[in-house]
Amino acid sequence: VGSAHTFKEIKIKEKQKVKKIFLSSIFKKNKNYLGINRFKRLSNNTEMKIVALGGVHKSNLKKLRLVNCTGFGGISYFE
């Protein structure tokens, strides 16, 4: 498992042969904020399994269907 925020970091994780990549931040507006469109572009440029992170909670959970991800993680969701 590895984490990434950019296309370059995704390619590094592919070379490291990780099984899943945590890609963030999809919803939380911090320094690594991607938003849905950038997240989707990044996740569609790899065959790796992508896990969405960053600001996922019950009110935006359905939006994850718009992107290529196999799972999600989020403190906000589980609080």
C-alpha positions in Angstrom: 0.0 0.0 0.0 1.2 3.5 -0.9 -0.1 7.0 -0.9 0.0 9.5 -3.7 -1.2 13.0 -4.5 0.1 13.5 -8.0 0.5 11.6 -11.3 4.3 11.4 -10.7 3.7 9.8 -7.2 1.3 7.3 -8.7 3.9 6.2 -11.3 6.4 5.8 -8.4 4.0 3.6 -6.5 3.4 1.5 -9.7 7.2 0.9 -10.0 7.2 -0.1 -6.3 4.5 -2.6 -7.2 2.2 -1.7 -4.4 -1.3 -3.4 -4.5 -3.3 -0.3 -3.6 -2.8 3.4 -3.7 -4.4 5.8 -1.2 -5.1 8.9 -3.3 -6.0 12.1 -1.5 -7.5 14.5 -0.9 -10.8 14.1 -2.8 -13.1 16.3 -0.7 -11.1 17.9 2.1 -9.8 21.3 1.0 -6.2 21.2 2.2 -2.8 21.6 0.5 -3.3 18.2 -1.3 -6.9 18.9 -2.4 -7.8 17.3 -5.7 -11.5 17.5 -6.0 -13.6 15.0 -8.0 -12.4 15.9 -11.5 -8.6 15.8 -10.8 -9.1 12.7 -8.6 -10.9 11.0 -11.5 -8.2 11.9 -14.1 -5.5 10.6 -11.8 -7.3 7.4 -10.9 -8.1 6.7 -14.5 -4.5 6.8 -15.5 -3.5 3.7 -13.6 -4.6 0.1 -13.4 -3.8 0.1 -9.6 -6.6 -0.2 -7.1 -7.3 3.3 -5.7 -8.6 4.1 -2.3 -10.1 7.6 -1.8 -9.1 9.7 1.2 -9.8 13.1 2.5 -13.1 14.5 3.8 -15.3 11.5 3.0 -18.5 11.5 5.1 -22.1 10.3 4.7 -23.3 13.4 2.8 -20.8 13.0 0.0 -20.4 9.2 -0.1 -22.5 8.8 -3.2 -20.2 11.0 -5.1 -17.5 8.3 -4.9 -19.5 6.4 -7.6 -18.3 9.1 -10.0 -14.6 8.2 -9.6 -12.5 5.1 -10.1 -12.0 3.9 -6.6 -12.2 0.5 -4.9 -12.7 1.8 -1.4 -12.5 4.9 0.9 -11.1 5.9 4.2 -12.1 8.8 6.3 -12.2 9.9 9.9 -15.2 12.2 9.2 -17.2 9.2 8.0 -16.5 7.0 11.0 -17.0 9.7 13.7 
